[in-house]
Amino acid sequence: MESRPTTDVWLINGIPGAGKTTVARKLAQRFGKGAHIEGDRLHAFVVAGNVAPGGTPEEESNRQLDLCARNMCLLSRSFAEAGFVPVMDYVVASRRILGRYQEQLQGYRLHFVTLAPSIDVVLARDAQRDKHFARQFAYLDEGMRRELAGVGLWVDSSAMTVDETVEHIHERRKQTAVT
């Protein structure tokens, strides 16, 4: 069965522990045909010479972040051409970084959602995970709020379940478009 291409691509943003991966996966499942593209998994494809986001040397860390974003966009285009709505998740800390996604996804309608629960909620969620990153990257919250205010849809999911968050996003999908 052949599918018609889609022009919609989603990008779920937030600091580590905000719920990006869980929400993105659940949102992708909501579409008749959806694909979840997890940025952290793509970044982990580099098995030798990997420099973590925010790591040193900074130039190499930024280069690898760009590489991850480019590959996420390539996968998104491929899935969209095959009729699957791609839902990416990754940390997008500035308008400049968001601009990279917009450039690479020209011709597609980019839906941008930032999950913005309180820091206390993020730290509590992070404590329930096997790997703990939230405290290390909590500083991104303030800058992200300042830099990306008014861009796409912002969701304070502090008091929401995953299903409620996805429903909230779906109901406000017109507010998510950034291209």
ChimeraX commands (.cxc) that place a marker at each C-alpha (Angstrom):
marker #1 position 0.00,0.00,0.00 radius 0.5
marker #1 position 1.53,3.28,-1.13 radius 0.5
marker #1 position 1.23,6.44,0.97 radius 0.5
marker #1 position 1.08,10.04,-0.11 radius 0.5
marker #1 position 3.94,12.23,1.09 radius 0.5
marker #1 position 3.28,14.58,4.00 radius 0.5
marker #1 position 4.57,18.10,4.40 radius 0.5
marker #1 position 4.27,18.15,8.20 radius 0.5
marker #1 position 7.34,17.68,10.38 radius 0.5
marker #1 position 7.30,18.04,14.16 radius 0.5
marker #1 position 10.11,19.04,16.53 radius 0.5
marker #1 position 9.59,18.57,20.27 radius 0.5
marker #1 position 11.95,20.69,22.35 radius 0.5
marker #1 position 12.74,21.10,26.04 radius 0.5
marker #1 position 15.54,20.69,28.52 radius 0.5
marker #1 position 16.62,17.17,29.49 radius 0.5
marker #1 position 13.93,15.67,31.70 radius 0.5
marker #1 position 11.11,17.80,30.26 radius 0.5
marker #1 position 9.52,14.73,28.65 radius 0.5
marker #1 position 10.52,15.24,25.01 radius 0.5
marker #1 position 11.10,11.62,24.09 radius 0.5
marker #1 position 8.00,10.28,25.81 radius 0.5
marker #1 position 5.74,12.98,24.37 radius 0.5
marker #1 position 7.27,12.77,20.88 radius 0.5
marker #1 position 6.79,9.01,20.72 radius 0.5
marker #1 position 3.19,9.28,21.92 radius 0.5
marker #1 position 2.47,12.13,19.47 radius 0.5
marker #1 position 3.91,10.12,16.56 radius 0.5
marker #1 position 1.65,7.21,17.52 radius 0.5
marker #1 position -1.35,9.51,17.24 radius 0.5
marker #1 position -0.93,9.90,13.49 radius 0.5
marker #1 position -2.21,7.27,11.05 radius 0.5
marker #1 position 1.44,6.88,10.03 radius 0.5
marker #1 position 4.03,8.40,12.33 radius 0.5
marker #1 position 7.76,8.03,12.95 radius 0.5
marker #1 position 9.67,9.06,16.07 radius 0.5
marker #1 position 13.20,10.34,15.51 radius 0.5
marker #1 position 15.10,10.57,18.77 radius 0.5
marker #1 position 17.99,13.02,18.65 radius 0.5
marker #1 position 19.86,11.45,21.57 radius 0.5
marker #1 position 19.96,8.10,19.79 radius 0.5
marker #1 position 21.35,9.68,16.64 radius 0.5
marker #1 position 23.97,11.57,18.62 radius 0.5
marker #1 position 25.01,8.26,20.20 radius 0.5
marker #1 position 25.78,6.81,16.75 radius 0.5
marker #1 position 29.19,8.46,17.12 radius 0.5
marker #1 position 31.03,5.77,19.07 radius 0.5
marker #1 position 34.57,7.12,18.83 radius 0.5
marker #1 position 35.33,10.78,19.32 radius 0.5
marker #1 position 31.87,11.60,20.66 radius 0.5
marker #1 position 31.74,14.96,22.42 radius 0.5
marker #1 position 28.59,15.44,24.48 radius 0.5
marker #1 position 26.47,18.56,24.08 radius 0.5
marker #1 position 28.12,21.33,26.05 radius 0.5
marker #1 position 31.35,19.32,26.17 radius 0.5
marker #1 position 34.87,20.26,25.18 radius 0.5
marker #1 position 36.26,21.11,22.82 radius 0.5
marker #1 position 33.25,23.37,22.23 radius 0.5
marker #1 position 33.81,23.54,18.46 radius 0.5
marker #1 position 33.61,19.75,18.17 radius 0.5
marker #1 position 30.56,19.59,20.42 radius 0.5
marker #1 position 28.80,22.17,18.22 radius 0.5
marker #1 position 29.86,20.33,15.05 radius 0.5
marker #1 position 28.39,17.09,16.36 radius 0.5
marker #1 position 25.16,18.87,17.38 radius 0.5
marker #1 position 24.91,20.23,13.84 radius 0.5
marker #1 position 25.56,16.76,12.42 radius 0.5
marker #1 position 22.82,15.28,14.59 radius 0.5
marker #1 position 20.34,18.00,13.55 radius 0.5
marker #1 position 21.21,17.52,9.87 radius 0.5
marker #1 position 20.70,13.75,10.12 radius 0.5
marker #1 position 17.43,14.20,12.00 radius 0.5
marker #1 position 16.21,16.44,9.18 radius 0.5
marker #1 position 17.37,13.98,6.51 radius 0.5
marker #1 position 15.48,11.17,8.24 radius 0.5
marker #1 position 12.44,13.40,8.64 radius 0.5
marker #1 position 12.42,14.22,4.93 radius 0.5
marker #1 position 12.74,10.54,4.06 radius 0.5
marker #1 position 9.88,9.51,6.35 radius 0.5
marker #1 position 7.71,12.41,5.14 radius 0.5
marker #1 position 8.29,11.45,1.50 radius 0.5
marker #1 position 7.14,7.91,2.39 radius 0.5
marker #1 position 3.94,9.27,3.98 radius 0.5
marker #1 position 4.94,9.07,7.65 radius 0.5
marker #1 position 4.62,12.16,9.86 radius 0.5
marker #1 position 8.06,12.54,11.47 radius 0.5
marker #1 position 8.25,13.69,15.09 radius 0.5
marker #1 position 11.77,14.62,16.18 radius 0.5
marker #1 position 12.86,15.33,19.73 radius 0.5
marker #1 position 15.99,17.16,20.78 radius 0.5
marker #1 position 17.16,20.20,22.73 radius 0.5
marker #1 position 16.87,23.38,20.67 radius 0.5
marker #1 position 18.29,26.13,22.87 radius 0.5
marker #1 position 18.15,29.15,20.54 radius 0.5
marker #1 position 16.53,30.70,17.48 radius 0.5
marker #1 position 19.83,30.20,15.65 radius 0.5
marker #1 position 19.65,26.45,16.21 radius 0.5
marker #1 position 15.97,26.37,15.27 radius 0.5
marker #1 position 16.95,28.20,12.08 radius 0.5
marker #1 position 19.16,25.24,11.10 radius 0.5
marker #1 position 16.13,22.96,11.21 radius 0.5
marker #1 position 14.06,25.47,9.24 radius 0.5
marker #1 position 16.75,25.75,6.56 radius 0.5
marker #1 position 17.06,21.99,6.17 radius 0.5
marker #1 position 13.31,21.47,6.12 radius 0.5
marker #1 position 12.41,24.12,3.56 radius 0.5
marker #1 position 9.27,23.08,1.73 radius 0.5
marker #1 position 7.90,21.35,4.84 radius 0.5
marker #1 position 5.60,22.73,7.52 radius 0.5
marker #1 position 7.66,22.64,10.73 radius 0.5
marker #1 position 5.65,22.30,13.95 radius 0.5
marker #1 position 7.70,23.39,16.97 radius 0.5
marker #1 position 6.68,22.56,20.54 radius 0.5
marker #1 position 8.66,23.41,23.66 radius 0.5
marker #1 position 7.85,21.41,26.77 radius 0.5
marker #1 position 8.41,23.72,29.74 radius 0.5
marker #1 position 7.53,22.10,33.05 radius 0.5
marker #1 position 8.94,23.68,36.21 radius 0.5
marker #1 position 12.53,22.85,37.14 radius 0.5
marker #1 position 11.30,21.07,40.28 radius 0.5
marker #1 position 9.12,18.78,38.17 radius 0.5
marker #1 position 11.97,18.16,35.71 radius 0.5
marker #1 position 14.33,17.20,38.54 radius 0.5
marker #1 position 11.71,14.90,40.09 radius 0.5
marker #1 position 11.12,13.19,36.74 radius 0.5
marker #1 position 14.85,12.89,36.14 radius 0.5
marker #1 position 15.30,11.19,39.52 radius 0.5
marker #1 position 13.04,8.37,38.26 radius 0.5
marker #1 position 15.28,7.66,35.25 radius 0.5
marker #1 position 18.31,5.39,34.97 radius 0.5
marker #1 position 20.55,8.21,33.71 radius 0.5
marker #1 position 20.41,11.64,35.29 radius 0.5
marker #1 position 21.05,14.72,33.12 radius 0.5
marker #1 position 18.50,17.31,34.20 radius 0.5
marker #1 position 20.51,19.02,36.94 radius 0.5
marker #1 position 23.53,19.34,34.64 radius 0.5
marker #1 position 21.44,21.05,31.93 radius 0.5
marker #1 position 18.85,22.90,34.05 radius 0.5
marker #1 position 20.68,26.15,33.27 radius 0.5
marker #1 position 19.33,25.89,29.69 radius 0.5
marker #1 position 15.79,26.55,30.89 radius 0.5
marker #1 position 16.21,30.27,31.54 radius 0.5
marker #1 position 18.01,30.96,28.27 radius 0.5
marker #1 position 15.56,28.87,26.28 radius 0.5
marker #1 position 12.61,30.77,27.77 radius 0.5
marker #1 position 14.28,34.08,26.93 radius 0.5
marker #1 position 15.56,33.12,23.47 radius 0.5
marker #1 position 12.54,31.20,22.15 radius 0.5
marker #1 position 9.67,33.05,23.84 radius 0.5
marker #1 position 6.72,33.28,21.47 radius 0.5
marker #1 position 8.09,30.73,18.99 radius 0.5
marker #1 position 5.78,27.81,18.33 radius 0.5
marker #1 position 3.73,26.31,21.15 radius 0.5
marker #1 position 4.95,26.36,24.75 radius 0.5
marker #1 position 3.48,23.78,27.10 radius 0.5
marker #1 position 3.86,23.83,30.87 radius 0.5
marker #1 position 3.30,20.12,31.35 radius 0.5
marker #1 position 4.09,20.22,35.09 radius 0.5
marker #1 position 0.63,19.03,36.10 radius 0.5
marker #1 position -0.19,17.05,32.95 radius 0.5
marker #1 position 0.08,13.38,32.15 radius 0.5
marker #1 position 1.73,12.36,28.90 radius 0.5
marker #1 position -1.67,11.76,27.30 radius 0.5
marker #1 position -2.95,15.15,28.47 radius 0.5
marker #1 position 0.18,16.83,27.10 radius 0.5
marker #1 position -0.23,15.16,23.70 radius 0.5
marker #1 position -3.93,16.09,23.62 radius 0.5
marker #1 position -3.06,19.69,24.53 radius 0.5
marker #1 position -0.55,19.83,21.67 radius 0.5
marker #1 position -2.95,18.23,19.21 radius 0.5
marker #1 position -5.74,20.67,20.10 radius 0.5
marker #1 position -3.40,23.62,19.54 radius 0.5
marker #1 position -1.55,22.30,16.47 radius 0.5
marker #1 position -2.23,25.52,14.52 radius 0.5
marker #1 position -0.13,27.39,17.10 radius 0.5
marker #1 position 2.85,25.07,16.52 radius 0.5
marker #1 position 3.73,26.05,12.93 radius 0.5
marker #1 position 6.96,28.02,12.56 radius 0.5
marker #1 position 7.44,27.74,8.78 radius 0.5
marker link #1:1,2 radius 0.2
marker link #1:2,3 radius 0.2
marker link #1:3,4 radius 0.2
marker link #1:4,5 radius 0.2
marker link #1:5,6 radius 0.2
marker link #1:6,7 radius 0.2
marker link #1:7,8 radius 0.2
marker link #1:8,9 radius 0.2
marker link #1:9,10 radius 0.2
marker link #1:10,11 radius 0.2
marker link #1:11,12 radius 0.2
marker link #1:12,13 radius 0.2
marker link #1:13,14 radius 0.2
marker link #1:14,15 radius 0.2
marker link #1:15,16 radius 0.2
marker link #1:16,17 radius 0.2
marker link #1:17,18 radius 0.2
marker link #1:18,19 radius 0.2
marker link #1:19,20 radius 0.2
marker link #1:20,21 radius 0.2
marker link #1:21,22 radius 0.2
marker link #1:22,23 radius 0.2
marker link #1:23,24 radius 0.2
marker link #1:24,25 radius 0.2
marker link #1:25,26 radius 0.2
marker link #1:26,27 radius 0.2
marker link #1:27,28 radius 0.2
marker link #1:28,29 radius 0.2
marker link #1:29,30 radius 0.2
marker link #1:30,31 radius 0.2
marker link #1:31,32 radius 0.2
marker link #1:32,33 radius 0.2
marker link #1:33,34 radius 0.2
marker link #1:34,35 radius 0.2
marker link #1:35,36 radius 0.2
marker link #1:36,37 radius 0.2
marker link #1:37,38 radius 0.2
marker link #1:38,39 radius 0.2
marker link #1:39,40 radius 0.2
marker link #1:40,41 radius 0.2
marker link #1:41,42 radius 0.2
marker link #1:42,43 radius 0.2
marker link #1:43,44 radius 0.2
marker link #1:44,45 radius 0.2
marker link #1:45,46 radius 0.2
marker link #1:46,47 radius 0.2
marker link #1:47,48 radius 0.2
marker link #1:48,49 radius 0.2
marker link #1:49,50 radius 0.2
marker link #1:50,51 radius 0.2
marker link #1:51,52 radius 0.2
marker link #1:52,53 radius 0.2
marker link #1:53,54 radius 0.2
marker link #1:54,55 radius 0.2
marker link #1:55,56 radius 0.2
marker link #1:56,57 radius 0.2
marker link #1:57,58 radius 0.2
marker link #1:58,59 radius 0.2
marker link #1:59,60 radius 0.2
marker link #1:60,61 radius 0.2
marker link #1:61,62 radius 0.2
marker link #1:62,63 radius 0.2
marker link #1:63,64 radius 0.2
marker link #1:64,65 radius 0.2
marker link #1:65,66 radius 0.2
marker link #1:66,67 radius 0.2
marker link #1:67,68 radius 0.2
marker link #1:68,69 radius 0.2
marker link #1:69,70 radius 0.2
marker link #1:70,71 radius 0.2
marker link #1:71,72 radius 0.2
marker link #1:72,73 radius 0.2
marker link #1:73,74 radius 0.2
marker link #1:74,75 radius 0.2
marker link #1:75,76 radius 0.2
marker link #1:76,77 radius 0.2
marker link #1:77,78 radius 0.2
marker link #1:78,79 radius 0.2
marker link #1:79,80 radius 0.2
marker link #1:80,81 radius 0.2
marker link #1:81,82 radius 0.2
marker link #1:82,83 radius 0.2
marker link #1:83,84 radius 0.2
marker link #1:84,85 radius 0.2
marker link #1:85,86 radius 0.2
marker link #1:86,87 radius 0.2
marker link #1:87,88 radius 0.2
marker link #1:88,89 radius 0.2
marker link #1:89,90 radius 0.2
marker link #1:90,91 radius 0.2
marker link #1:91,92 radius 0.2
marker link #1:92,93 radius 0.2
marker link #1:93,94 radius 0.2
marker link #1:94,95 radius 0.2
marker link #1:95,96 radius 0.2
marker link #1:96,97 radius 0.2
marker link #1:97,98 radius 0.2
marker link #1:98,99 radius 0.2
marker link #1:99,100 radius 0.2
marker link #1:100,101 radius 0.2
marker link #1:101,102 radius 0.2
marker link #1:102,103 radius 0.2
marker link #1:103,104 radius 0.2
marker link #1:104,105 radius 0.2
marker link #1:105,106 radius 0.2
marker link #1:106,107 radius 0.2
marker link #1:107,108 radius 0.2
marker link #1:108,109 radius 0.2
marker link #1:109,110 radius 0.2
marker link #1:110,111 radius 0.2
marker link #1:111,112 radius 0.2
marker link #1:112,113 radius 0.2
marker link #1:113,114 radius 0.2
marker link #1:114,115 radius 0.2
marker link #1:115,116 radius 0.2
marker link #1:116,117 radius 0.2
marker link #1:117,118 radius 0.2
marker link #1:118,119 radius 0.2
marker link #1:119,120 radius 0.2
marker link #1:120,121 radius 0.2
marker link #1:121,122 radius 0.2
marker link #1:122,123 radius 0.2
marker link #1:123,124 radius 0.2
marker link #1:124,125 radius 0.2
marker link #1:125,126 radius 0.2
marker link #1:126,127 radius 0.2
marker link #1:127,128 radius 0.2
marker link #1:128,129 radius 0.2
marker link #1:129,130 radius 0.2
marker link #1:130,131 radius 0.2
marker link #1:131,132 radius 0.2
marker link #1:132,133 radius 0.2
marker link #1:133,134 radius 0.2
marker link #1:134,135 radius 0.2
marker link #1:135,136 radius 0.2
marker link #1:136,137 radius 0.2
marker link #1:137,138 radius 0.2
marker link #1:138,139 radius 0.2
marker link #1:139,140 radius 0.2
marker link #1:140,141 radius 0.2
marker link #1:141,142 radius 0.2
marker link #1:142,143 radius 0.2
marker link #1:143,144 radius 0.2
marker link #1:144,145 radius 0.2
marker link #1:145,146 radius 0.2
marker link #1:146,147 radius 0.2
marker link #1:147,148 radius 0.2
marker link #1:148,149 radius 0.2
marker link #1:149,150 radius 0.2
marker link #1:150,151 radius 0.2
marker link #1:151,152 radius 0.2
marker link #1:152,153 radius 0.2
marker link #1:153,154 radius 0.2
marker link #1:154,155 radius 0.2
marker link #1:155,156 radius 0.2
marker link #1:156,157 radius 0.2
marker link #1:157,158 radius 0.2
marker link #1:158,159 radius 0.2
marker link #1:159,160 radius 0.2
marker link #1:160,161 radius 0.2
marker link #1:161,162 radius 0.2
marker link #1:162,163 radius 0.2
marker link #1:163,164 radius 0.2
marker link #1:164,165 radius 0.2
marker link #1:165,166 radius 0.2
marker link #1:166,167 radius 0.2
marker link #1:167,168 radius 0.2
marker link #1:168,169 radius 0.2
marker link #1:169,170 radius 0.2
marker link #1:170,171 radius 0.2
marker link #1:171,172 radius 0.2
marker link #1:172,173 radius 0.2
marker link #1:173,174 radius 0.2
marker link #1:174,175 radius 0.2
marker link #1:175,176 radius 0.2
marker link #1:176,177 radius 0.2
marker link #1:177,178 radius 0.2
marker link #1:178,179 radius 0.2
view
